Amino acid sequence: MIKMNINKEFIPSTILINAMAANGVIGDSKENDIPWRRDAENRKLYKWDMEFFKKETEFNPIIMGFKTMQSLKKPLPNRYNFVVSNLKYGVFPETGIDSQYVFPKVFTDYQNDVFSTRDVVDVFTDNNKFIMFDSVEDILEYIIMKMNATFEYEIDKVFFIGGSKLYEEVLKKKYVSNLFITSLDENYSGNVLFPTEYLKNYDEYEFLDYNNGDIRKYEDKNFMFKENLAMKIGEYQMKKLHDGVNLV
């Protein structure tokens, strides 16, 4: 049972990225879609936002919830597609996701599946799969401890891409260092809202203007973010050690 020390230099920026209407709507679960994608007047804004999203997230790990994975249908290309889900491989329900897009090894805990360098290389040389983990903490720990310890380069950015439950969880737990939010000038109908109450913990530092909307970038007011996240992942490891789970 080996516990690795967490070097704060290996802590990536953890960035929440999304688009939000003026009334806080970020989606519509009934349509399983983004409302303004269907709006002809804002089609250019949607395209502009998608280009920004691609530019920022490409070649980086992205973290999503299960419903967001369902809405995508298949992994986003040139990105490491991590999914938070307590579903075990082999009991994967009918979700509309082709099994070819799900990585054929389940990452659930360290007790029954001790990771090796080969496991890491297998995952990160095939970035056209959804990679399932049980929790956000497991994903962050895996990225920090395994990717940065295995590869010659460091992963310096990780993106949370939705949905609303994941956003609320990571904001509440203070796992987010930055936010990139495309803000639309108009209200839209939808039942999925962004948890705007957490924005008070962040300072705006950049503003990009566009017709009918803009992109606002925020950073955590606590400049000790990397130290705090290293401490939280360390505490998570200690809990797993206490529960008898092997760490590598």
VEXFI-646921 format. One record per atom (N, C-alpha, C): residue in three letters; x, y, z. Coordinates in pm, whole numbers, plus 50000, padded with zeros to 5 digits. Layout:
% VEXFI-646921
ALAXYZ...
% end
This chain:
% VEXFI-646921
MET500864988150000MET500005000050000MET500895012450000ILE500905019849891ILE501805031249875ILE501005044049864LYS501385053949938LYS500745067049927LYS501755076949869MET501385083149758MET502275092849694MET502045106549754ASN503115113949777ASN502995127649821ASN502515136349705ILE501635145649734ILE501075154149630ILE501865167049622ASN502495169149509ASN503245181449485ASN502285191749427LYS502185203249491LYS501225213449444LYS501535217949301GLU502795215949257GLU503155219749121GLU502445210949018PHE501965199249061PHE501235190248972PHE499745193148970ILE499305202849049ILE497885206049055ILE497535214548932PRO496625209748846PRO496255217648728PRO495235228448763SER495085238048674SER493945247148685SER492685239248656THR491675240748738THR490405233448719THR489355243648679ILE488935242848554ILE488145253548493ILE486735248848462LEU485755256048511LEU484355253448477LEU484035261748354ILE483535255248250ILE483225262348126ILE481775259648087ASN481035270248057ASN479645268448017ASN479095281047951ALA477895279947899ALA477175291347845ALA475865292747922MET475445305147945MET474305307548033MET473465319147981ALA472145317147979ALA471235327947941ALA471175338348052ALA470595349848022ALA470535360848119ALA469775356948245ASN468825347448234ASN468055342948350ASN468655330548416GLY469895326948382GLY470575315848448GLY470345302348387VAL469555301548280VAL469265288648215VAL470495284048138ILE470855271248155ILE471965265448079ILE471525253547994GLY470255249348010GLY469795238047929GLY468345234947953ASP467865225047879ASP466475220547890ASP466485205347887SER466225199248001SER466305184648009SER465185177847931LYS464075184847912LYS462975178847836LYS463375176747690GLU464115186347637GLU464585185347499GLU465985179447492ASN466645178247609ASN468025173547616ASN468895181747520ASP468765195047533ASP469425203747437ASP469705217247501ILE470485225347431ILE470745239147470ILE469735247947398PRO468885255447470PRO467755262547407PRO468155271647292TRP469245279347306TRP469585289047201TRP470215282647078ARG470495269647083ARG470985263046963ARG469895263046855ARG468645263146897ARG467525262746803ARG467065276746761ASP467715287046816ASP467315300846790ASP468135306346673ALA467475309246563ALA468175313846442ALA468945326746469GLU468385335646552GLU469035348546578GLU470355346946653ASN470465336346733ASN471675334446812ASN472535323046760ARG472285318546638ARG473055307546583ARG474525311146568LYS474795323746530LYS476185328046518LYS476875328246653LEU476125332746756LEU476675332846891LEU476975318646938TYR476065309346909TYR476275295446948TYR477525289946879LYS477675292846750LYS478855288146677LYS480125294146735TRP480085307046765TRP481225314046826TRP481585307746960ASP480575304547041ASP480805298447171ASP481395284447156MET480915276647059MET481445263147036MET482905263746991GLU483235273746911GLU484625275246868GLU485515278646987PHE485025287247077PHE485755290647199PHE485935278247286PHE484855270447302PHE484895258247383PHE485945248547328LYS485935246547197LYS486895237347136LYS488325242347156LYS488555255147131LYS489885260847144LYS490435258947285GLU489585260647386GLU490045259847524GLU490245245447571THR489335236547533THR489335223147591THR490125212847512GLU490415215547385GLU491055205347302GLU492415201347360PHE492665188247359PHE493895182047409PHE494035182747561ASN492925185047629ASN492915185447775ASN491875175647830PRO491995171547955PRO490945163548017PRO489675171848038ILE488525165748011ILE487235171948043ILE486485162448135ILE485745168148229ILE484985160248326ILE483525163748312MET482675153448305MET481245155648285MET480435146148370GLY479155149348387GLY478225140248451GLY477625130448351PHE476865120948403PHE476325110248319PHE475355115548214LYS474485125048252LYS473505130448157LYS474175138348046THR475265145248080THR476005152347976THR476605142547877MET477125131347926MET477625120947838MET476525116047744GLN475335113847798GLN474215109347715GLN473875119547606SER473955132347641SER473615142647543SER474655143547432LEU475905140047463LEU476965140547361LEU476885128747264LYS476405117247314LYS476305104847234LYS477655097947213LYS478685105647183LYS480015099647168LYS481055109447220PRO482245104547254PRO483255113147315PRO483655124747223LEU483985136047285LEU484485147347208LEU485905144147162PRO486215146347036PRO487525142446983PRO488665150847041ASN489835144547048ASN491065151247093ASN490975156447235ARG490195149347318ARG490095152747460ARG489985139847540TYR490375140347666TYR490215128947755TYR488875130347826ASN487915121747789ASN486515123247830ASN486235115347958PHE486355121848074PHE486065115448202PHE484595117348238VAL484005106748294VAL482585107148331VAL482445102748477VAL481695110848554VAL481375107148692VAL480115098848691SER480235086148731SER479075077148732SER479365065548825ASN478355061248900ASN478535049648987ASN478125036748918LEU477855037448788LEU477525025348713LEU478775017048688LYS478655004148703LYS479774995148680LYS479714989748537TYR480874988048477TYR480914982348343TYR480364968148347GLY479534964948249GLY478894951748248GLY477444952548291VAL477104963248364VAL475684965548397VAL475294979148338PHE475924982348226PHE475664994948158PHE474274994348096PRO473375003348135PRO471995002848084PRO471895007947941GLU470715006747884GLU470475012347752GLU470425027647765THR471465033947720THR471575048547735THR471675055747603GLY471715048347493GLY471935054647365GLY473395056447333ILE474285051947424ILE475715052947402ILE476235039647349ASP476865039847234ASP477445027747177ASP478585022947266SER478615010047298SER479625004547389SER481045006447338GLN481195008547208GLN482545010747154GLN483165023647205TYR482315032647257TYR482815045447305TYR483095045347456VAL482905033847521VAL483155032947664VAL484435025147687PHE485365030747763PHE486625023847785PHE486375010547854PRO486954999447804PRO486584986047852PRO487184982047986LYS487654991548062LYS488134988648197LYS487464998648291VAL486894993748399VAL486205002648491VAL487155007148600PHE487165020048625PHE487965025448734PHE487005028348850THR486975019448946THR486045021149057THR486775023849187ASP487735015449221ASP488535017949340ASP489895011249322TYR490705012049425TYR492045006549416TYR492134992649479GLN491054987749531GLN491094975149602GLN491184963349505ASN490384963749401ASN490344952549307ASN491094955449177ASP491564967749163ASP492174971449036ASP493344980749065VAL494514975049084VAL495704983049111VAL496254987848978PHE496395000848964PHE496805006448837PHE498305004848815SER498665003348691SER500065002948653SER500315013748549THR501575016048517THR501905025748412THR501225022048282ARG501155009248252ARG500545004748128ARG499075008648121ASP498375007648236ASP496975011648237ASP496815026148195VAL497685034648247VAL497605048948217VAL497845051248068VAL498885045048016VAL499205046847874VAL498065042047786ASP497455030747821ASP496335025647743ASP495205035847735VAL494875041947849VAL493775051447853VAL494105063947773PHE495265069447794PHE495545082647740PHE496195082447602THR496325070647544THR496685070247403THR495445067547319ASP494335064947383ASP493055063247313ASP492075073147375ASN492075085447322ASN491235095747384ASN489875096847315ASN489435085947254ASN488115085647191ASN487175076347266LYS487335076047397LYS486475067847483LYS485975076247600PHE484825072247653PHE484385077547781PHE485065069247890ILE485695075947986ILE486415069248093ILE485615071248221MET485085060148276MET484155060948388MET484875060248522PHE484495069248611PHE484985069148749PHE483785070748843ASP483985066848969ASP482905067649066ASP482675081749120SER483715090149119SER483565103249184SER484505113449119VAL484185126149144VAL485065136949098VAL486435135649162GLU486445132049291GLU487725130749362GLU488605120149298ASP488005108949257ASP488795098349194ASP489415103249063ILE488655111148987ILE489165116248860ILE490305126048884LEU490105135748974LEU491155145549002LEU492395138749056GLU492205129149145GLU493355121949200GLU494095114449089TYR493335108149001TYR493945100448893TYR494755109448801ILE494175120848764ILE494875130248676ILE496145135448742ILE496015139548867ILE497155145448938ILE498245135148964MET497845123449016MET498825113649063MET499375105048951LYS498555101648857LYS498975092048755LYS499455098648627MET498655107848572MET499065114148447MET500335122148466ASN500375130548570ASN501535139048590ASN502755131148635ALA502545119648695ALA503675111348738ALA504175102448627THR503375100348523THR503715090648418THR504265097348294PHE503665108548256PHE504065114948131PHE505165125148153GLU505895127848048GLU506975137548055GLU506435151748065TYR505225154148014TYR504625167248023TYR503595167248134GLU503215179048176GLU502215180448280GLU500885184748219ILE499805179748277ILE498475184648243ILE498235197048328ASP498095208548265ASP497955220748345ASP496535226348345LYS495615219848268LYS494225224348267LYS493285212348265VAL492255213148347VAL491175203248348VAL489865211048342PHE488915206448260PHE487675213948240PHE486465206048290PHE485625212548370PHE484315207248406PHE483315212548303ILE482635203348231ILE481785208048120ILE480295205848144GLY479895201148261GLY478475199648290GLY478105185648334GLY476855183948375GLY475805193948377GLY475705201448510SER474485205848539SER474265214848652SER474615208248786LYS474335195348802LYS474655188548929LYS476155187948951LEU476895185248843LEU478355185048855LEU478865199048886TYR478335209148817TYR478745222948845TYR478555226248993GLU477365223149044GLU477075226549184GLU477995219049280GLU478255206249252GLU479125198349339GLU480525204149344VAL481125206849228VAL482515211349228VAL482655225649280LEU481625233949260LEU481665247449315LEU481495247149466LYS480595238849513LYS480355237749657LYS481595232349729LYS482265222749667LYS483465216749728LYS484725225049703LYS484585236149628LYS485695245149597LYS486805238049519TYR486375230249419TYR487315223549330TYR487585231549203VAL487015243449191VAL487105251349068VAL488035263249090SER489075264449007SER489985275849018SER489545287548931ASN488925284348816ASN488505294648721ASN487165291048658LEU486465301348611LEU485235299248535LEU485335306848404PHE484955300248295PHE484805306748164PHE483325305848128ILE482625317048136ILE481175317048118ILE480775325848000THR480125319747902THR479525327447793THR478155332147842SER477985345347854SER476735351047905SER475925356947792LEU474705351647772LEU473815356947670LEU473025368747724ASP472675377847638ASP471915389647678ASP470435386647697GLU469945375547643GLU468515372647644GLU468165361647744ASN466885361547785ASN466345350647866ASN465905339147777TYR465995326947829TYR465525315247755TYR464755306147849SER463835298447791SER463075288547868SER463915275847883GLY463885270248003GLY464625257948030GLY464585254748178ASN464725242148211ASN464615238048351ASN465955234448415VAL467065236948344VAL468385234348400VAL469065247848422LEU469375250748549LEU469905263948586LEU471335262848637PHE472085273448617PHE473445274148671PHE473375279048815PRO474165273148907PRO474145277549048PRO474905290649066THR474255301649029THR474915314749025THR475335319749164GLU474805314049271GLU475135318849405GLU476625317149438TYR477305308349366TYR478725305949395TYR479645315849324LEU479105324049235LEU479945333649163LEU480555344049256LYS479965345849373LYS480505355549469LYS481895351749519ASN482285339249500ASN483605334749544ASN484695337249441TYR484325343849328TYR485265345649217TYR485305360249172ASP486475364249121ASP486655377649066ASP486755376948914GLU486055385848847GLU486155386448701GLU487485393048663TYR488195386948564TYR489475392648524TYR489615394548374GLU488655389748296GLU488725391748151GLU487325392048093PHE487145400247989PHE485825402147928PHE485995402447777LEU485305393247707LEU485345392747561LEU483945395447508ASP483785406047432ASP482455410347386ASP482125403947251TYR480825400847233TYR480335395647106TYR478885399847091ASN478395399946967ASN476995403646945ASN476075394347023ASN475165400147102ASN474165392947181ASN474735385347300GLY476025387347329GLY476585380247444GLY478045383647465ASP478655377247564ASP480065379447593ASP480615367447669ILE481925366847677ILE482585356647759ILE483255363547876ARG482935358947995ARG483535364548115ARG484395353748182LYS485615357348218LYS486505348048286LYS486675352348431TYR486595342548520TYR486695344948664TYR487815336548723GLU488385341448832GLU489375333648906GLU489005333349054ASP489425322649120ASP489145320749261ASP489785332049342LYS489025337649435LYS489555348349519LYS490655343349612ASN490665330249638ASN491665324349726ASN492885320249644PHE493965327549656PHE495155324649575PHE495925312549627MET495395306049731MET496005293749783MET495305281549725PHE494675283049606PHE493845272349551PHE494615259249536LYS495815259649479LYS496565247249455LYS496915240249585GLU497315248049685GLU497625242249815GLU496385235749876ASN495245242549864ASN494005237349922ASN493545224649851LEU493635224349716LEU493205212449644LEU494145200749673ALA495445203349682ALA496395192749718ALA496045187049855MET495665195749949MET495295191250083MET494025182850080LYS493035187149998LYS491765179849991LYS491955166049929ILE492765165149823ILE493025152049763ILE493805143349860GLY494735149349935GLY495455141950038GLY494525136550144GLU493555144650187GLU492565140150285GLU491715128950228TYR491385129950100TYR490605119450035TYR491385106350033GLN492685107250005GLN493525095450007GLN493575089250146MET493705097650248MET493775092650386MET492495085550424LYS491355090750376LYS490085084150404LYS490045070350340LYS490555069450216LYS490575056450148LYS491515046750219LEU492635052050268LEU493555043650345LEU492865038450471HIS492125047250536HIS491415043350658HIS490355032850629ASP489755033850509ASP488705024250469ASP489295011450411GLY490625010650404GLY491254998450358GLY491374997350208VAL491405008850138VAL491525008749993VAL492965011049956ASN493505003049865ASN494895004449824ASN495105016749740LEU496215023649767LEU496635034949684LEU497905031149612VAL498075036649493VAL499295033749417VAL500065046649394
% end
